Amino acid sequence: MLDRGPSRDDHAICASRVPGAAPGLPATRRQDDNGWTMMSEERGANGVEILTKVGAVIDALQRRGPSSVTDLAAHVNEPVSSVYRLLRTLGSLGWIEPAHERGLYRLGIYFVRVGGMVESRLRIQHIAWPTMRAVSTELRTACSLFVRRGLRAVCIDVAEDDLIRRFPLRVGDSMPLDRGAAGATLTAFLPQSERDSIATTLRENQDLEEPATMIREQGYGEDIGRTSPGVLSAAAPVFNHRGEIEAALCVSGFSPAESLPPMARERLLDAAQTVSAALGHRLTGPHEAAVTPERGNPRAA
């Protein structure tokens, strides 16, 4: 089954997904069924206050560049001692780090990683959207874009035909990599060592090579009613300029009583090639995506 992303109501009552409390942050927390870390009502006000201070410091470092504790304290209108303690906490989380100049601080590697992930996601969404919309309109079905996040395939965009909405997929939905057409496709084009690691973790050493080999040979993966009963889905790989698997383009909404229609298969493969080419992947022949690249995507780990 798909895991739903957090709703607006979830955001209203949840403080963070970070388990436990960092020094200087409220410690009275519990986790809800979705894994969100929640604060008790009596500590909520203090938590919002601290998050506001954190936001002000991060914003100051982003705007002003490397700054001293004194400069930051003056900018956010807080005592120097309070800002110093906050910087120590943020440093332990990797959010800030000492700059080259003695006594100055700058944004940490955490924001570099997050910024790179967001930039990559926004770029591929922007590039893929026209193709996804065209596929959805032509096939009269949903066309979605999935990326790998750890051991899960996460939907980052969906285009749906306005007249037919048979597959209730939302941005933020996710599933384990060993389930669904998108997850299987994202896994099939990873290096052997990564596929073995995923198989060990998700399926207790069960071999995933047979389905992965089939997906690589035909150039796409299928899911017949397993993820969503009564629905056939298919996904094709999208590669970046380094030949690494970057995403999976998925079409959903066909009847499971039928195999993927040849016209739909060709349109899906062509669409995945179009997006791959826009990301800088060089194609040398029809449906070259069926050739396994030797490198995976390091950002997906």
PASEBA-1860 file (N, C-alpha, C; in nm, 3 decimals):
! residues 301
1> MLDRGPSR> 0.084/-0.120/0.000/0.000/0.000/0.000/0.087/0.125/0.000 ~ 0.035/0.234/-0.059/0.107/0.359/-0.062/0.104/0.424/0.075 ~ 0.214/0.491/0.110/0.218/0.570/0.231/0.189/0.714/0.193 ~ 0.092/0.775/0.259/0.056/0.912/0.228/0.153/1.008/0.292 ~ 0.183/1.117/0.224/0.263/1.223/0.281/0.180/1.297/0.384 ~ 0.244/1.382/0.467/0.173/1.454/0.572/0.075/1.554/0.515 ~ -0.042/1.568/0.579/-0.142/1.665/0.537/-0.112/1.799/0.601 ~ -0.191/1.901/0.561/-0.175/2.034/0.624/-0.202/2.026/0.773
9> DDHAICAS> -0.299/1.943/0.813/-0.328/1.929/0.956/-0.210/1.869/1.030 ~ -0.141/1.774/0.963/-0.023/1.715/1.027/0.081/1.823/1.055 ~ 0.103/1.912/0.956/0.204/2.016/0.973/0.166/2.111/1.086 ~ 0.036/2.128/1.108/-0.007/2.222/1.210/0.023/2.174/1.350 ~ 0.033/2.042/1.370/0.052/1.992/1.505/0.187/1.927/1.527 ~ 0.268/1.914/1.421/0.396/1.845/1.433/0.510/1.943/1.430 ~ 0.608/1.918/1.513/0.721/2.009/1.519/0.835/1.966/1.431 ~ 0.862/1.836/1.422/0.977/1.791/1.345/0.971/1.643/1.325
17> RVPGAAPG> 1.053/1.590/1.231/1.063/1.446/1.213/1.189/1.393/1.277 ~ 1.261/1.479/1.346/1.386/1.436/1.408/1.356/1.366/1.538 ~ 1.390/1.236/1.552/1.361/1.166/1.677/1.443/1.221/1.792 ~ 1.380/1.234/1.908/1.451/1.283/2.023/1.462/1.434/2.020 ~ 1.518/1.490/2.122/1.532/1.635/2.128/1.678/1.673/2.133 ~ 1.718/1.768/2.051/1.855/1.818/2.053/1.871/1.910/2.172 ~ 1.997/1.931/2.218/2.018/2.020/2.332/1.959/2.157/2.306 ~ 1.886/2.209/2.402/1.828/2.341/2.389/1.690/2.342/2.329
25> LPATRRQD> 1.641/2.224/2.283/1.507/2.214/2.225/1.415/2.141/2.321 ~ 1.284/2.161/2.311/1.190/2.096/2.403/1.205/1.945/2.401 ~ 1.201/1.883/2.517/1.226/1.739/2.527/1.099/1.657/2.542 ~ 0.986/1.722/2.574/0.862/1.649/2.594/0.798/1.622/2.460 ~ 0.824/1.504/2.401/0.778/1.472/2.267/0.730/1.329/2.260 ~ 0.650/1.301/2.161/0.609/1.165/2.133/0.592/1.151/1.983 ~ 0.587/1.028/1.934/0.571/1.006/1.792/0.430/0.958/1.763 ~ 0.370/1.015/1.653/0.239/0.968/1.613/0.256/0.845/1.524
33> DNGWTMMS> 0.144/0.793/1.470/0.149/0.671/1.390/0.226/0.687/1.261 ~ 0.243/0.812/1.214/0.316/0.836/1.091/0.464/0.861/1.112 ~ 0.508/0.853/1.237/0.649/0.874/1.266/0.685/1.020/1.288 ~ 0.586/1.108/1.291/0.615/1.248/1.316/0.639/1.268/1.466 ~ 0.740/1.349/1.498/0.770/1.379/1.637/0.683/1.495/1.680 ~ 0.605/1.472/1.788/0.509/1.572/1.831/0.544/1.624/1.971 ~ 0.514/1.750/1.996/0.538/1.810/2.126/0.407/1.823/2.201 ~ 0.415/1.814/2.332/0.296/1.832/2.412/0.252/1.978/2.403
41> EERGANGV> 0.123/2.004/2.432/0.069/2.138/2.416/0.141/2.239/2.504 ~ 0.175/2.197/2.629/0.235/2.293/2.720/0.374/2.336/2.676 ~ 0.440/2.252/2.593/0.573/2.290/2.544/0.566/2.347/2.405 ~ 0.447/2.346/2.345/0.434/2.392/2.207/0.476/2.536/2.188 ~ 0.435/2.624/2.279/0.467/2.766/2.265/0.617/2.787/2.267 ~ 0.687/2.721/2.363/0.833/2.734/2.370/0.898/2.680/2.243 ~ 0.842/2.570/2.191/0.899/2.512/2.070/0.889/2.607/1.952 ~ 0.774/2.672/1.935/0.756/2.768/1.827/0.851/2.885/1.844
49> EILTKVGA> 0.871/2.928/1.968/0.961/3.038/1.998/1.104/3.003/1.954 ~ 1.148/2.884/1.989/1.283/2.841/1.954/1.297/2.827/1.803 ~ 1.196/2.769/1.738/1.202/2.755/1.592/1.207/2.890/1.523 ~ 1.138/2.988/1.580/1.143/3.124/1.524/1.284/3.181/1.533 ~ 1.351/3.157/1.647/1.489/3.203/1.664/1.582/3.132/1.566 ~ 1.562/3.000/1.552/1.643/2.924/1.458/1.626/2.979/1.317 ~ 1.501/3.005/1.277/1.475/3.060/1.145/1.542/3.194/1.124 ~ 1.541/3.278/1.227/1.602/3.410/1.217/1.753/3.399/1.199
57> VIDALQRR> 1.816/3.308/1.275/1.962/3.289/1.263/1.999/3.234/1.127 ~ 1.926/3.132/1.082/1.954/3.072/0.951/1.937/3.176/0.841 ~ 1.829/3.255/0.851/1.803/3.358/0.751/1.915/3.462/0.750 ~ 1.964/3.499/0.869/2.072/3.597/0.878/2.200/3.544/0.813 ~ 2.232/3.417/0.838/2.352/3.358/0.777/2.338/3.347/0.626 ~ 2.215/3.318/0.581/2.193/3.307/0.437/2.208/3.444/0.369 ~ 2.159/3.549/0.434/2.162/3.682/0.375/2.298/3.750/0.391 ~ 2.360/3.735/0.509/2.480/3.811/0.542/2.609/3.734/0.517
65> GPSSVTDL> 2.599/3.600/0.504/2.720/3.522/0.490/2.781/3.497/0.627 ~ 2.908/3.450/0.631/2.973/3.421/0.760/2.962/3.538/0.857 ~ 2.920/3.509/0.980/2.896/3.614/1.079/2.943/3.568/1.215 ~ 2.971/3.664/1.302/3.011/3.634/1.440/2.887/3.620/1.527 ~ 2.909/3.565/1.647/2.798/3.551/1.741/2.741/3.687/1.776 ~ 2.828/3.784/1.795/2.784/3.919/1.832/2.698/3.981/1.722 ~ 2.743/3.967/1.597/2.666/4.022/1.485/2.530/3.955/1.473 ~ 2.527/3.821/1.489/2.401/3.749/1.479/2.306/3.788/1.591
73> AAHVNEPV> 2.361/3.803/1.713/2.278/3.842/1.828/2.214/3.978/1.804 ~ 2.292/4.071/1.749/2.238/4.204/1.721/2.133/4.197/1.610 ~ 2.157/4.114/1.511/2.065/4.105/1.397/1.931/4.044/1.437 ~ 1.934/3.942/1.525/1.810/3.875/1.563/1.754/3.927/1.695 ~ 1.824/4.025/1.753/1.778/4.090/1.877/1.765/3.990/1.991 ~ 1.869/3.910/2.011/1.873/3.812/2.120/2.005/3.828/2.195 ~ 2.009/3.787/2.324/2.134/3.793/2.399/2.243/3.709/2.333 ~ 2.368/3.753/2.345/2.480/3.681/2.286/2.488/3.539/2.341
81> SSVYRLLR> 2.467/3.523/2.472/2.475/3.390/2.533/2.370/3.296/2.475 ~ 2.249/3.348/2.451/2.142/3.267/2.395/2.175/3.224/2.252 ~ 2.227/3.316/2.172/2.263/3.284/2.033/2.378/3.186/2.030 ~ 2.473/3.200/2.123/2.587/3.109/2.127/2.540/2.966/2.155 ~ 2.449/2.950/2.253/2.397/2.817/2.283/2.321/2.759/2.163 ~ 2.245/2.846/2.096/2.171/2.802/1.977/2.264/2.758/1.866 ~ 2.374/2.830/1.846/2.472/2.793/1.743/2.537/2.659/1.776 ~ 2.562/2.633/1.903/2.620/2.503/1.942/2.524/2.390/1.906
89> TLGSLGWI> 2.395/2.411/1.935/2.295/2.309/1.901/2.287/2.289/1.750 ~ 2.280/2.398/1.675/2.272/2.388/1.529/2.399/2.326/1.471 ~ 2.510/2.352/1.534/2.635/2.290/1.488/2.634/2.140/1.507 ~ 2.576/2.093/1.619/2.569/1.949/1.644/2.479/1.879/1.542 ~ 2.386/1.954/1.483/2.297/1.898/1.382/2.353/1.909/1.241 ~ 2.465/1.980/1.227/2.523/2.000/1.094/2.461/2.116/1.019 ~ 2.378/2.195/1.087/2.310/2.307/1.019/2.401/2.428/1.002 ~ 2.494/2.449/1.096/2.593/2.556/1.081/2.730/2.498/1.112
97> EPAHERGL> 2.836/2.570/1.074/2.972/2.524/1.098/3.064/2.646/1.107 ~ 3.182/2.632/1.171/3.276/2.745/1.176/3.323/2.781/1.035 ~ 3.332/2.910/1.007/3.384/2.957/0.879/3.537/2.955/0.883 ~ 3.601/2.983/0.770/3.747/2.984/0.766/3.803/3.092/0.859 ~ 3.735/3.208/0.864/3.781/3.316/0.951/3.746/3.283/1.096 ~ 3.841/3.300/1.184/3.822/3.266/1.326/3.707/3.346/1.386 ~ 3.619/3.277/1.459/3.509/3.342/1.529/3.385/3.366/1.446 ~ 3.386/3.322/1.319/3.270/3.339/1.233/3.203/3.205/1.206
105> YRLGIYFV> 3.074/3.209/1.177/2.996/3.089/1.148/2.926/3.105/1.013 ~ 2.900/2.992/0.949/2.832/2.991/0.820/2.735/2.873/0.816 ~ 2.649/2.869/0.714/2.559/2.756/0.697/2.638/2.628/0.673 ~ 2.590/2.516/0.730/2.664/2.390/0.724/2.630/2.306/0.602 ~ 2.697/2.191/0.596/2.684/2.100/0.482/2.542/2.047/0.469 ~ 2.467/2.045/0.579/2.328/1.999/0.574/2.249/2.076/0.469 ~ 2.265/2.208/0.468/2.190/2.289/0.373/2.241/2.273/0.231 ~ 2.368/2.242/0.217/2.421/2.213/0.084/2.355/2.089/0.028
113> RVGGMVES> 2.343/1.983/0.113/2.280/1.859/0.068/2.132/1.881/0.037 ~ 2.063/1.947/0.129/1.920/1.971/0.108/1.898/2.058/-0.015 ~ 1.979/2.163/-0.028/1.966/2.251/-0.144/1.988/2.177/-0.274 ~ 2.086/2.087/-0.275/2.112/2.009/-0.396/1.996/1.917/-0.429 ~ 1.936/1.855/-0.327/1.822/1.766/-0.349/1.702/1.844/-0.402 ~ 1.676/1.960/-0.341/1.561/2.040/-0.385/1.583/2.091/-0.527 ~ 1.706/2.139/-0.555/1.735/2.189/-0.690/1.718/2.079/-0.793 ~ 1.768/1.959/-0.760/1.756/1.847/-0.852/1.610/1.810/-0.874
121> RLRIQHIA> 1.531/1.806/-0.764/1.391/1.769/-0.775/1.313/1.870/-0.858 ~ 1.337/2.001/-0.828/1.266/2.104/-0.902/1.304/2.103/-1.049 ~ 1.432/2.074/-1.077/1.478/2.073/-1.215/1.413/1.960/-1.292 ~ 1.413/1.841/-1.236/1.357/1.727/-1.308/1.205/1.742/-1.320 ~ 1.139/1.797/-1.218/0.996/1.821/-1.228/0.965/1.918/-1.342 ~ 1.042/2.026/-1.348/1.020/2.127/-1.452/1.043/2.068/-1.590 ~ 1.147/1.987/-1.604/1.179/1.927/-1.734/1.077/1.823/-1.774 ~ 1.034/1.742/-1.677/0.947/1.628/-1.709/0.801/1.667/-1.729
129> WPTMRAVS> 0.756/1.778/-1.670/0.614/1.809/-1.667/0.548/1.814/-1.806 ~ 0.603/1.885/-1.905/0.534/1.888/-2.036/0.516/1.749/-2.096 ~ 0.618/1.665/-2.082/0.609/1.528/-2.134/0.506/1.448/-2.057 ~ 0.505/1.462/-1.924/0.408/1.390/-1.842/0.266/1.430/-1.878 ~ 0.245/1.559/-1.895/0.111/1.607/-1.928/0.065/1.553/-2.063 ~ 0.157/1.550/-2.160/0.124/1.499/-2.293/0.089/1.350/-2.287 ~ 0.168/1.273/-2.211/0.143/1.130/-2.198/0.007/1.105/-2.133 ~ -0.022/1.181/-2.026/-0.149/1.164/-1.956/-0.267/1.193/-2.049
137> TELRTACS> -0.255/1.297/-2.128/-0.363/1.334/-2.220/-0.380/1.231/-2.331 ~ -0.268/1.185/-2.387/-0.274/1.089/-2.497/-0.326/0.953/-2.454 ~ -0.279/0.905/-2.338/-0.318/0.772/-2.291/-0.443/0.776/-2.203 ~ -0.485/0.897/-2.164/-0.601/0.915/-2.076/-0.583/0.836/-1.946 ~ -0.470/0.858/-1.884/-0.438/0.792/-1.758/-0.347/0.882/-1.677 ~ -0.313/0.839/-1.556/-0.222/0.918/-1.472/-0.078/0.892/-1.514 ~ 0.003/0.998/-1.515/0.147/0.985/-1.541/0.219/1.049/-1.424 ~ 0.303/0.974/-1.355/0.367/1.023/-1.234/0.518/1.009/-1.244
145> LFVRRGLR> 0.587/1.084/-1.157/0.733/1.083/-1.154/0.778/1.042/-1.015 ~ 0.861/0.937/-1.007/0.910/0.886/-0.879/1.063/0.899/-0.872 ~ 1.112/0.926/-0.752/1.256/0.926/-0.726/1.284/0.837/-0.606 ~ 1.406/0.796/-0.594/1.445/0.710/-0.481/1.488/0.797/-0.364 ~ 1.434/0.764/-0.246/1.477/0.825/-0.122/1.504/0.712/-0.023 ~ 1.631/0.676/-0.009/1.666/0.564/0.077/1.612/0.435/0.022 ~ 1.526/0.368/0.099/1.469/0.240/0.058/1.326/0.255/0.006 ~ 1.287/0.378/-0.032/1.151/0.400/-0.079/1.150/0.474/-0.212
153> AVCIDVAE> 1.043/0.451/-0.288/1.017/0.527/-0.410/0.912/0.632/-0.375 ~ 0.944/0.759/-0.399/0.857/0.869/-0.358/0.805/0.943/-0.482 ~ 0.674/0.965/-0.486/0.612/1.039/-0.597/0.636/1.188/-0.577 ~ 0.697/1.254/-0.677/0.724/1.397/-0.665/0.639/1.480/-0.762 ~ 0.566/1.416/-0.852/0.477/1.491/-0.940/0.377/1.396/-1.006 ~ 0.258/1.446/-1.035/0.153/1.367/-1.099/0.080/1.451/-1.202 ~ 0.062/1.396/-1.321/-0.024/1.457/-1.423/-0.139/1.362/-1.448 ~ -0.262/1.413/-1.441/-0.381/1.328/-1.459/-0.469/1.383/-1.570
161> DDLIRRFP> -0.524/1.291/-1.647/-0.623/1.331/-1.745/-0.747/1.382/-1.673 ~ -0.800/1.494/-1.716/-0.913/1.557/-1.647/-1.040/1.472/-1.650 ~ -1.052/1.385/-1.749/-1.176/1.309/-1.765/-1.172/1.175/-1.694 ~ -1.053/1.122/-1.672/-1.042/0.988/-1.613/-0.947/0.994/-1.494 ~ -0.996/0.966/-1.374/-0.913/0.967/-1.253/-0.933/0.834/-1.180 ~ -0.868/0.731/-1.234/-0.889/0.597/-1.179/-0.784/0.559/-1.076 ~ -0.676/0.635/-1.064/-0.568/0.595/-0.977/-0.540/0.707/-0.877 ~ -0.583/0.693/-0.750/-0.573/0.802/-0.652/-0.431/0.820/-0.600
169> LRVGDSMP> -0.343/0.879/-0.683/-0.203/0.900/-0.646/-0.181/1.047/-0.615 ~ -0.105/1.074/-0.505/-0.077/1.211/-0.466/0.072/1.232/-0.455 ~ 0.115/1.356/-0.477/0.254/1.392/-0.453/0.287/1.366/-0.307 ~ 0.398/1.298/-0.281/0.438/1.262/-0.145/0.409/1.118/-0.111 ~ 0.323/1.051/-0.188/0.299/0.908/-0.165/0.429/0.831/-0.188 ~ 0.448/0.724/-0.113/0.571/0.646/-0.128/0.544/0.498/-0.103 ~ 0.637/0.414/-0.143/0.627/0.270/-0.121/0.768/0.213/-0.117 ~ 0.785/0.095/-0.055/0.918/0.031/-0.056/0.964/0.004/-0.198
177> LDRGAAGA> 1.094/0.001/-0.216/1.150/-0.019/-0.349/1.117/-0.154/-0.410 ~ 1.080/-0.252/-0.327/1.049/-0.384/-0.381/0.901/-0.400/-0.415 ~ 0.827/-0.288/-0.414/0.685/-0.294/-0.448/0.653/-0.188/-0.552 ~ 0.567/-0.223/-0.644/0.524/-0.125/-0.744/0.617/-0.116/-0.862 ~ 0.563/-0.070/-0.974/0.641/-0.060/-1.097/0.754/0.041/-1.084 ~ 0.726/0.157/-1.020/0.829/0.260/-1.007/0.945/0.214/-0.920 ~ 0.913/0.155/-0.802/1.019/0.108/-0.713/1.104/-0.001/-0.777 ~ 1.038/-0.096/-0.845/1.112/-0.204/-0.911/1.202/-0.151/-1.020
185> TLTAFLPQ> 1.154/-0.050/-1.093/1.234/0.008/-1.201/1.352/0.087/-1.146 ~ 1.330/0.165/-1.041/1.439/0.239/-0.979/1.547/0.144/-0.928 ~ 1.505/0.027/-0.878/1.600/-0.071/-0.824/1.674/-0.145/-0.935 ~ 1.605/-0.179/-1.043/1.662/-0.264/-1.148/1.783/-0.202/-1.214 ~ 1.791/-0.068/-1.219/1.900/-0.002/-1.289/2.008/0.051/-1.195 ~ 2.006/0.005/-1.070/2.113/0.036/-0.975/2.228/-0.063/-0.995 ~ 2.347/-0.030/-0.946/2.458/-0.125/-0.950/2.424/-0.252/-0.870 ~ 2.489/-0.360/-0.903/2.463/-0.489/-0.840/2.472/-0.482/-0.688
193> SERDSIAT> 2.575/-0.415/-0.637/2.595/-0.410/-0.491/2.478/-0.342/-0.421 ~ 2.424/-0.236/-0.483/2.310/-0.168/-0.422/2.183/-0.253/-0.429 ~ 2.166/-0.325/-0.540/2.049/-0.413/-0.550/2.056/-0.523/-0.446 ~ 2.175/-0.578/-0.424/2.192/-0.683/-0.323/2.160/-0.630/-0.184 ~ 2.204/-0.507/-0.155/2.179/-0.448/-0.024/2.029/-0.426/-0.003 ~ 1.960/-0.379/-0.105/1.816/-0.357/-0.095/1.743/-0.489/-0.075 ~ 1.784/-0.592/-0.150/1.721/-0.723/-0.136/1.738/-0.777/0.005 ~ 1.857/-0.760/0.062/1.884/-0.809/0.196/1.799/-0.736/0.300
201> TLRENQDL> 1.787/-0.606/0.284/1.716/-0.525/0.382/1.565/-0.542/0.373 ~ 1.511/-0.540/0.251/1.367/-0.541/0.234/1.305/-0.679/0.225 ~ 1.383/-0.778/0.179/1.322/-0.908/0.155/1.396/-1.024/0.223 ~ 1.473/-0.991/0.324/1.541/-1.094/0.402/1.617/-1.191/0.311 ~ 1.706/-1.130/0.231/1.796/-1.205/0.142/1.725/-1.268/0.021 ~ 1.599/-1.237/0.000/1.532/-1.289/-0.119/1.591/-1.225/-0.244 ~ 1.618/-1.303/-0.345/1.682/-1.254/-0.467/1.585/-1.171/-0.549 ~ 1.626/-1.048/-0.585/1.545/-0.962/-0.670/1.597/-0.958/-0.813
209> EEPATMIR> 1.695/-1.041/-0.842/1.761/-1.033/-0.972/1.672/-1.076/-1.089 ~ 1.586/-1.174/-1.067/1.502/-1.220/-1.178/1.410/-1.110/-1.230 ~ 1.333/-1.042/-1.141/1.250/-0.932/-1.192/1.334/-0.815/-1.244 ~ 1.449/-0.790/-1.179/1.534/-0.680/-1.224/1.588/-0.707/-1.364 ~ 1.628/-0.831/-1.388/1.678/-0.867/-1.521/1.570/-0.850/-1.627 ~ 1.449/-0.891/-1.594/1.338/-0.877/-1.689/1.311/-0.730/-1.720 ~ 1.315/-0.646/-1.616/1.291/-0.503/-1.636/1.399/-0.443/-1.725 ~ 1.524/-0.479/-1.701/1.632/-0.424/-1.784/1.621/-0.471/-1.928
217> EQGYGEDI> 1.579/-0.595/-1.948/1.568/-0.648/-2.084/1.456/-0.581/-2.163 ~ 1.341/-0.559/-2.098/1.229/-0.501/-2.172/1.225/-0.349/-2.163 ~ 1.305/-0.294/-2.071/1.315/-0.148/-2.061/1.214/-0.082/-1.971 ~ 1.128/-0.158/-1.906/1.028/-0.100/-1.817/0.980/-0.208/-1.720 ~ 0.917/-0.163/-1.609/0.863/-0.255/-1.511/0.712/-0.244/-1.505 ~ 0.646/-0.352/-1.462/0.501/-0.354/-1.451/0.458/-0.395/-1.311 ~ 0.343/-0.346/-1.270/0.280/-0.387/-1.145/0.133/-0.413/-1.178 ~ 0.092/-0.540/-1.170/-0.044/-0.577/-1.208/-0.128/-0.598/-1.083
225> GRTSPGVL> -0.192/-0.492/-1.037/-0.287/-0.499/-0.926/-0.228/-0.520/-0.788 ~ -0.097/-0.517/-0.774/-0.039/-0.544/-0.642/-0.041/-0.420/-0.553 ~ 0.003/-0.307/-0.605/0.005/-0.185/-0.525/-0.135/-0.127/-0.509 ~ -0.211/-0.127/-0.617/-0.349/-0.077/-0.613/-0.438/-0.179/-0.683 ~ -0.523/-0.249/-0.609/-0.607/-0.354/-0.669/-0.688/-0.302/-0.788 ~ -0.688/-0.380/-0.894/-0.765/-0.343/-1.012/-0.697/-0.247/-1.106 ~ -0.567/-0.219/-1.080/-0.495/-0.122/-1.163/-0.363/-0.179/-1.210 ~ -0.334/-0.163/-1.339/-0.204/-0.199/-1.394/-0.121/-0.072/-1.410
233> SAAAPVFN> 0.003/-0.076/-1.361/0.094/0.037/-1.374/0.222/-0.009/-1.442 ~ 0.288/0.083/-1.509/0.416/0.053/-1.573/0.508/0.173/-1.556 ~ 0.638/0.148/-1.543/0.734/0.257/-1.522/0.859/0.232/-1.604 ~ 0.916/0.339/-1.657/1.040/0.334/-1.735/1.144/0.424/-1.669 ~ 1.272/0.390/-1.681/1.377/0.466/-1.613/1.410/0.597/-1.683 ~ 1.446/0.696/-1.601/1.496/0.825/-1.650/1.640/0.837/-1.601 ~ 1.733/0.862/-1.693/1.875/0.870/-1.660/1.925/1.014/-1.669 ~ 2.028/1.046/-1.589/2.088/1.179/-1.596/2.209/1.178/-1.689
241> HRGEIEAA> 2.283/1.289/-1.693/2.392/1.303/-1.788/2.510/1.209/-1.756 ~ 2.512/1.154/-1.635/2.619/1.059/-1.600/2.577/0.915/-1.627 ~ 2.457/0.896/-1.680/2.409/0.761/-1.706/2.355/0.692/-1.583 ~ 2.328/0.770/-1.475/2.275/0.713/-1.352/2.124/0.718/-1.353 ~ 2.062/0.624/-1.286/1.916/0.625/-1.273/1.877/0.745/-1.187 ~ 1.796/0.834/-1.241/1.758/0.957/-1.172/1.613/0.952/-1.123 ~ 1.526/0.886/-1.200/1.384/0.882/-1.165/1.318/0.770/-1.244 ~ 1.190/0.748/-1.215/1.109/0.654/-1.292/0.981/0.724/-1.334
249> LCVSGFSP> 0.952/0.717/-1.463/0.830/0.774/-1.518/0.725/0.664/-1.523 ~ 0.611/0.688/-1.460/0.512/0.581/-1.440/0.377/0.620/-1.499 ~ 0.312/0.524/-1.566/0.174/0.543/-1.612/0.087/0.443/-1.538 ~ -0.030/0.487/-1.492/-0.117/0.404/-1.409/-0.262/0.422/-1.449 ~ -0.340/0.314/-1.438/-0.482/0.325/-1.464/-0.535/0.225/-1.564 ~ -0.448/0.138/-1.616/-0.493/0.037/-1.711/-0.557/-0.080/-1.636 ~ -0.647/-0.151/-1.703/-0.711/-0.266/-1.643/-0.610/-0.379/-1.629 ~ -0.605/-0.447/-1.511/-0.509/-0.556/-1.492/-0.542/-0.678/-1.576
257> AESLPPMA> -0.663/-0.683/-1.635/-0.700/-0.796/-1.719/-0.623/-0.794/-1.850 ~ -0.564/-0.679/-1.881/-0.490/-0.667/-2.006/-0.345/-0.634/-1.975 ~ -0.253/-0.676/-2.061/-0.115/-0.635/-2.045/-0.103/-0.492/-2.096 ~ 0.010/-0.431/-2.071/0.028/-0.293/-2.115/0.015/-0.286/-2.267 ~ -0.079/-0.208/-2.319/-0.097/-0.199/-2.463/0.032/-0.157/-2.533 ~ 0.063/-0.215/-2.651/0.187/-0.180/-2.722/0.203/-0.031/-2.744 ~ 0.095/0.038/-2.779/0.103/0.181/-2.802/0.141/0.255/-2.674 ~ 0.085/0.213/-2.561/0.117/0.275/-2.432/0.262/0.245/-2.395
265> RERLLDAA> 0.308/0.122/-2.420/0.446/0.086/-2.390/0.544/0.174/-2.468 ~ 0.520/0.188/-2.598/0.609/0.269/-2.681/0.606/0.415/-2.638 ~ 0.488/0.465/-2.603/0.478/0.606/-2.560/0.550/0.628/-2.430 ~ 0.539/0.532/-2.336/0.609/0.544/-2.208/0.760/0.545/-2.228 ~ 0.811/0.452/-2.309/0.956/0.445/-2.333/1.007/0.570/-2.403 ~ 0.931/0.618/-2.500/0.970/0.741/-2.570/0.972/0.860/-2.474 ~ 0.871/0.866/-2.386/0.863/0.976/-2.290/0.982/0.973/-2.195 ~ 1.018/0.855/-2.145/1.132/0.842/-2.054/1.261/0.883/-2.125
273> QTVSAALG> 1.275/0.846/-2.253/1.392/0.888/-2.330/1.396/1.039/-2.347 ~ 1.280/1.099/-2.372/1.274/1.244/-2.391/1.321/1.317/-2.266 ~ 1.273/1.274/-2.148/1.314/1.338/-2.023/1.462/1.311/-1.996 ~ 1.509/1.190/-2.022/1.650/1.157/-2.002/1.739/1.245/-2.090 ~ 1.701/1.261/-2.215/1.779/1.344/-2.307/1.784/1.489/-2.258 ~ 1.673/1.538/-2.204/1.669/1.674/-2.152/1.760/1.691/-2.030 ~ 1.786/1.582/-1.959/1.877/1.585/-1.844/2.022/1.564/-1.886 ~ 2.044/1.546/-2.017/2.180/1.532/-2.067/2.224/1.392/-2.097
281> HRLTGPHE> 2.130/1.295/-2.086/2.168/1.156/-2.115/2.177/1.135/-2.265 ~ 2.284/1.073/-2.311/2.304/1.051/-2.454/2.246/0.918/-2.496 ~ 2.163/0.921/-2.594/2.101/0.800/-2.646/2.168/0.762/-2.777 ~ 2.193/0.631/-2.795/2.259/0.586/-2.917/2.169/0.498/-3.001 ~ 2.051/0.462/-2.949/1.961/0.376/-3.025/1.824/0.373/-2.963 ~ 1.726/0.308/-3.027/1.590/0.301/-2.974/1.586/0.236/-2.836 ~ 1.521/0.305/-2.743/1.500/0.249/-2.608/1.631/0.201/-2.545 ~ 1.735/0.282/-2.557/1.864/0.247/-2.498/1.853/0.230/-2.348
289> AAVTPERG> 1.744/0.281/-2.288/1.727/0.271/-2.143/1.729/0.127/-2.095 ~ 1.707/0.032/-2.185/1.708/-0.108/-2.145/1.848/-0.158/-2.113 ~ 1.952/-0.077/-2.142/2.089/-0.114/-2.110/2.119/-0.068/-1.969 ~ 2.170/-0.157/-1.886/2.194/-0.126/-1.746/2.314/-0.035/-1.729 ~ 2.300/0.084/-1.669/2.414/0.168/-1.640/2.494/0.108/-1.525 ~ 2.622/0.136/-1.523/2.708/0.077/-1.421/2.712/0.158/-1.293 ~ 2.658/0.279/-1.296/2.663/0.362/-1.177/2.522/0.392/-1.128 ~ 2.505/0.399/-0.997/2.377/0.437/-0.940/2.375/0.585/-0.914
297> NPRAA> 2.278/0.629/-0.838/2.263/0.770/-0.806/2.304/0.794/-0.662 ~ 2.420/0.857/-0.636/2.466/0.873/-0.499/2.376/0.960/-0.414 ~ 2.297/1.048/-0.477/2.211/1.136/-0.399/2.093/1.063/-0.339 ~ 2.065/0.942/-0.392/1.947/0.870/-0.343/1.970/0.798/-0.212 ~ 2.095/0.785/-0.171/2.125/0.710/-0.050/2.077/0.785/0.073
END
